[in-house]
Amino acid sequence: MSNGVAEAIALHRAGNLAGAERIYQALLDRNGKDAALLTLYGTLKGQRGDFDGALALLQQSLSVNPQQPLALNNLGNAFKG
């Protein structure tokens, strides 16, 4: 796991969603096909109430790797809104 990912996850867990979002977005700008990053960022979007954004990111993540229980669970949560 890169330092950027670890830092974003630490911020996310600490509740600093804005800080984590900035890092997730920067990392995805470099590698937009990273299923784990897409799932993490989609999860964050759902936590912020941006369910459309969460759906888009989680669906993109699952198109890269459909075998992700966390992404599937959070996709269901985003659909429930």
Secondary structure, 3 states (H helix, E strand, C coil): CCHHHHHHHHHHHCCCHHHHHHHHHHHHHHCCCCHHHHHHHHHHHHHCCCHHHHHHHHHHHHHHCCCCHHHHHHHHHHHHC
